[in-house]
Amino acid sequence: MKKISLIFLFLLAMNALTSHDALARPKVQISSAGQLIDAVNGLRISYGLLPLPSHPILMQSAQSQADYMAATGQVTHSRPGGGTYTQQLISLGFPLAGDLSLGGMRAENILTSNGPMVWSGVPAAWQDDQHMNTMLSQNYTHIGAGVSQSGDSYFYAVDTAAATGSGQQQESAASILTSVPAGASEAGGVSQYMVPVAISTARPDGSVYHKVQYGQSLWSIAIAYGTTIKNIQALNNLGEDLIVYQGQELLVQTSATQAATLPPETTPTLEFTATLEPTVTVSILPTLTARAVTQTPQVAAEVPESSSSSPSRVWVVVLILAAFVGAGMAVWLIRDPSS
């Protein structure tokens, strides 16, 4: 009975662990635009960010792009006829913010899968900094999504963008429709332009400041410096404000250690010492071994020759002398006494 109780308790514990894991990372088959938006906003919430509201123009641009990819079988950011994502948003009337010559403040993630995509976390193709920034940047104000199917293949598009504060188109928007925005990374897998975050060095007092560049967000800055959005907000008295601006200088770390630098003259010494050690081991030791091997046969060949020849000559001489002495004594003893 006791064994049965223990088994029952074990099964209950395993079931509880399994249920907790399922709640922590729910698996959802994404087959509609609404499910895809819910998945992205769930990711934002898990990072402590507010969800993005959907915008009808972004819904239209994302769905039309998913349909275009399904019809052509190509995963691309280019629009029909060779247009760009920026030109499509402006032509549809979206009041796009940012530098329009760089494409404006917009981003797009695209993906294809064999069968419906199962979202149990961020898809592997979207886990790099730029794709994550599309979904987590605080610079974007709205979101749209599209899902399209062709046979067993599913095509997905997530469009995010920032609207102008006035809700009106920028003056330069009309000229963008007849030109190709420079710098927009359409071919790099992500349709957005963001200056990569360059790490600043600590000042003498240990403080580290970062100057915000185009397209950067609190999320991308926090990830690059290994800190949190909340920490940057607290250090700069931002409250709950998540928006940062190009050229803004943010205190991102305090009490940081400056990188140690060695005097230039010490570098050659360190390198010379490192290269001497293997030289001693490789060249000197084999030299000593070679000498020991060549000298040993010579000693072994010469010692027996000197030790065997000299004593034999001495004994020969002694024996000859003994023979002469013995012969003389014999002659003396047998001679005739009368003579």
Disulfide bonds with the S-S distance in Angstrom:
none
